[in-house]
Amino acid sequence: MDTDLIFHYFPELSNKQQEQFQQLGSLYQEWNSQINVISRKDMDQFYLHHVLHALAIAKLVPFKAFTEIMDAGTGGGFPGIPLAILFPEAHFYLVDSIGKKIKVVKEVAASLGLKNVEAEQIRMEQVNRTFDFIVSRAVTDLEAFTRWIFYKIHHQSFNRIPNGILYLKGMEIQDEIRRVKLLKRTKVSTYPIQGYFTEEYFRSKQIVHVY
């Protein structure tokens, strides 16, 4: 599995980070053979479809030290694990309601030596904490997601963009965005991922920022 794609877009990686990204592929191959957290046919495009896709968020906002991020509905650890590698001074809290997925997340984080990752089996709406950002990858309807977790956002921002939700979604969600804009005290901005990565895979993908 080729990490050149990651190193091309993130040439400033330290040797340790490069090693961690190289380890990711084999770790997920191994765990995916036991617990199916990624579509097996998708593993051939692991670095493009999962790792680089997750890292699009890093192009929009390079998280500063001490930023607190929840990955809600993390599944096997995306986008949280790749972002945690890239931002070792930020803290990541990865949650999912399915225990076997959290088991994979914990084992992968431990194997990579990620001290900035905390993982818990819990429903996102039951989390009793607040964060600077909540990231996710298209786990449900955006309006429902926003209703569930928007009140868990810190009010004081110190990163490049305002605190809020960063949601990886396809382009065809105009109705969802319209409904989110109708909620009280919410603003929405969208960022096509092809503005950061040129691969055809990202042509129909975007980051939705709700703040």
Backbone torsions as a table, in degrees:
resi	resn	phi	psi	omega
1	MET	NA	132.3	-165.4
2	ASP	-94.4	122.7	177.4
3	THR	-95.5	-1.1	-178.1
4	ASP	-55.3	-34.0	179.9
5	LEU	-60.5	-42.8	-179.9
6	ILE	-67.5	-45.5	-177.0
7	PHE	-67.8	-29.2	178.2
8	HIS	-65.3	-46.4	-176.9
9	TYR	-83.6	-17.2	-179.4
10	PHE	-131.4	68.9	-174.8
11	PRO	-70.4	-12.7	-176.4
12	GLU	-86.5	5.6	-177.6
13	LEU	-60.6	141.8	174.4
14	SER	-74.0	167.5	176.9
15	ASN	-59.2	-40.1	179.5
16	LYS	-62.8	-44.4	179.3
17	GLN	-64.7	-40.0	177.1
18	GLN	-59.9	-43.4	178.3
19	GLU	-63.5	-40.8	179.8
20	GLN	-63.7	-43.8	177.6
21	PHE	-65.0	-36.3	177.4
22	GLN	-65.6	-35.8	178.9
23	GLN	-68.4	-30.0	-173.3
24	LEU	-52.3	-47.8	-175.3
25	GLY	-58.5	-49.0	-178.3
26	SER	-69.3	-35.2	177.3
27	LEU	-62.1	-45.1	-179.4
28	TYR	-72.6	-31.1	173.6
29	GLN	-59.8	-47.4	-178.0
30	GLU	-64.2	-49.0	-177.9
31	TRP	-71.1	-33.9	-178.5
32	ASN	-67.5	-25.4	176.8
33	SER	-71.7	-20.0	179.1
34	GLN	-100.5	-43.7	-177.7
35	ILE	-131.1	115.8	-172.5
36	ASN	-77.8	96.5	178.7
37	VAL	-106.6	-13.7	176.8
38	ILE	-132.1	138.4	177.4
39	SER	-51.8	128.4	-174.5
40	ARG	-61.8	-35.4	178.4
41	LYS	-69.9	-20.9	-178.8
42	ASP	-82.2	-16.1	-178.1
43	MET	-62.7	-25.8	178.3
44	ASP	-64.7	-25.5	178.8
45	GLN	-114.0	33.5	-172.4
46	PHE	-54.3	-49.2	-174.8
47	TYR	-71.1	-31.6	178.3
48	LEU	-77.4	-52.9	-171.4
49	HIS	-76.5	-26.0	-173.8
50	HIS	-117.0	-53.6	-174.5
51	VAL	-73.2	-54.6	-178.0
52	LEU	-65.1	-38.0	177.2
53	HIS	-57.0	-45.6	178.1
54	ALA	-61.0	-38.8	-174.8
55	LEU	-75.9	-6.9	173.4
56	ALA	-57.3	-34.4	179.2
57	ILE	-60.2	-35.9	-179.6
58	ALA	-66.2	-29.0	178.2
59	LYS	-72.4	-31.8	178.2
60	LEU	-76.1	-44.0	-177.9
61	VAL	-143.6	106.6	173.2
62	PRO	-75.6	103.5	-173.1
63	PHE	-59.2	129.9	177.3
64	LYS	-76.9	163.0	176.3
65	ALA	-55.5	140.6	177.5
66	PHE	76.5	4.1	172.3
67	THR	-64.6	138.8	179.9
68	GLU	-109.2	123.4	-174.3
69	ILE	-128.2	130.9	170.4
70	MET	-104.2	131.5	171.6
71	ASP	-99.0	103.8	-172.8
72	ALA	-91.6	121.7	-175.0
73	GLY	71.5	48.8	-170.5
74	THR	-65.6	-20.8	-176.1
75	GLY	64.7	-123.0	179.0
76	GLY	-86.2	4.4	176.8
77	GLY	121.2	25.0	-178.0
78	PHE	-123.8	132.9	8.7
79	PRO	-88.5	3.8	-168.9
80	GLY	-61.5	-46.6	-175.3
81	ILE	-63.4	-50.8	177.8
82	PRO	-59.4	-38.4	178.6
83	LEU	-66.8	-35.6	179.0
84	ALA	-67.0	-34.5	175.4
85	ILE	-64.2	-43.7	-174.9
86	LEU	-71.7	-31.5	-175.9
87	PHE	-123.8	75.0	-175.3
88	PRO	-66.5	-16.3	-179.7
89	GLU	-91.7	-6.3	174.0
90	ALA	-93.9	160.6	-179.3
91	HIS	-111.1	132.8	-177.3
92	PHE	-119.4	130.8	179.2
93	TYR	-118.0	108.9	-174.4
94	LEU	-102.7	123.7	-178.2
95	VAL	-127.1	147.5	174.5
96	ASP	-157.2	150.4	-178.2
97	SER	-81.7	-9.6	-176.1
98	ILE	-101.7	116.3	-172.7
99	GLY	-60.7	-40.3	-176.6
100	LYS	-66.9	-28.6	176.8
101	LYS	-70.6	-41.1	177.5
102	ILE	-66.2	-33.5	175.4
103	LYS	-58.9	-44.7	178.2
104	VAL	-62.4	-45.5	179.8
105	VAL	-57.2	-47.2	-178.5
106	LYS	-63.8	-41.3	-178.5
107	GLU	-69.2	-40.8	178.3
108	VAL	-64.3	-46.4	179.6
109	ALA	-60.1	-41.1	179.5
110	ALA	-66.2	-43.0	-179.7
111	SER	-62.9	-34.4	-179.9
112	LEU	-85.1	-8.7	-178.2
113	GLY	71.1	33.1	-178.4
114	LEU	-82.7	104.7	-179.0
115	LYS	-82.6	-9.6	-175.7
116	ASN	-101.4	16.4	-179.5
117	VAL	-117.6	129.5	172.8
118	GLU	-122.0	134.9	-178.0
119	ALA	-130.1	142.3	-177.4
120	GLU	-148.5	140.2	172.5
121	GLN	-82.4	107.1	-178.8
122	ILE	-164.8	150.0	174.1
123	ARG	-74.0	138.5	-174.2
124	MET	-56.9	-35.8	-177.4
125	GLU	-73.7	-11.9	178.8
126	GLN	-92.1	-7.2	-180.0
127	VAL	-66.2	129.7	-176.5
128	ASN	-110.3	55.5	180.0
129	ARG	-144.7	167.3	175.6
130	THR	-122.0	159.1	-171.0
131	PHE	-142.4	163.0	172.9
132	ASP	-75.3	-44.2	179.5
133	PHE	-136.2	147.3	170.2
134	ILE	-119.8	119.8	-178.7
135	VAL	-108.1	153.6	178.0
136	SER	-165.6	161.6	-179.4
137	ARG	-121.8	84.9	170.5
138	ALA	48.5	52.5	-178.0
139	VAL	-81.8	-22.4	-178.2
140	THR	-165.8	-175.6	175.0
141	ASP	-57.4	133.7	-173.9
142	LEU	-63.3	-37.6	179.1
143	GLU	-64.5	-45.5	178.7
144	ALA	-61.3	-44.1	179.0
145	PHE	-58.3	-46.2	-179.3
146	THR	-61.9	-42.6	179.0
147	ARG	-61.3	-38.4	-176.3
148	TRP	-69.1	-36.8	-165.8
149	ILE	-128.9	-2.3	-173.5
150	PHE	-63.1	-30.4	-179.0
151	TYR	-73.0	-5.4	178.5
152	LYS	-90.9	10.5	-178.2
153	ILE	-92.7	130.6	172.0
154	HIS	-58.7	148.6	178.8
155	HIS	-84.5	-29.4	-174.7
156	GLN	-89.8	116.3	-178.3
157	SER	-98.3	145.0	174.6
158	PHE	-140.3	6.1	174.9
159	ASN	-94.6	-175.8	-174.3
160	ARG	-66.6	-29.8	178.1
161	ILE	-121.6	160.7	-179.2
162	PRO	-62.2	148.8	174.0
163	ASN	-53.4	149.1	178.2
164	GLY	165.3	-161.2	177.7
165	ILE	-92.0	137.0	172.1
166	LEU	-121.1	108.9	-168.8
167	TYR	-116.7	121.5	176.8
168	LEU	-84.6	116.9	-175.1
169	LYS	-143.4	165.9	171.3
170	GLY	-75.7	174.4	-176.3
171	MET	-76.1	-25.5	-171.5
172	GLU	-86.1	60.4	-179.3
173	ILE	-131.9	30.9	-177.2
174	GLN	-61.1	-36.0	178.8
175	ASP	-65.8	-41.2	178.4
176	GLU	-62.6	-44.1	180.0
177	ILE	-63.2	-41.6	178.5
178	ARG	-58.8	-43.5	-179.0
179	ARG	-69.3	-35.0	176.8
180	VAL	-64.8	-39.8	-179.8
181	LYS	-64.2	-21.6	178.7
182	LEU	-79.8	-14.8	178.5
183	LEU	-70.9	151.6	-179.3
184	LYS	-65.6	138.8	172.1
185	ARG	59.7	33.5	176.6
186	THR	-121.2	141.1	170.4
187	LYS	-122.5	155.0	-177.7
188	VAL	-135.0	132.0	171.0
189	SER	-125.7	148.0	179.5
190	THR	-124.2	146.5	-176.7
191	TYR	-135.6	108.8	177.3
192	PRO	-63.2	132.0	-177.2
193	ILE	-68.9	-23.6	176.8
194	GLN	-66.0	-10.2	170.9
195	GLY	-70.7	-16.8	179.6
196	TYR	-111.5	-40.9	-176.1
197	PHE	-124.9	135.4	-172.5
198	THR	-91.0	-7.9	-176.1
199	GLU	-60.1	143.7	-178.1
200	GLU	-57.2	-32.5	-179.1
201	TYR	-53.8	-31.0	-174.5
202	PHE	-91.9	2.3	-175.4
203	ARG	-59.3	-32.9	-176.8
204	SER	-106.9	21.0	-175.1
205	LYS	-121.4	150.2	-178.3
206	GLN	-149.0	165.1	170.1
207	ILE	-105.2	127.7	175.4
208	VAL	-103.9	124.4	179.9
209	HIS	-107.2	114.7	176.4
210	VAL	-106.8	125.8	-175.1
211	TYR	-149.2	NA	NA
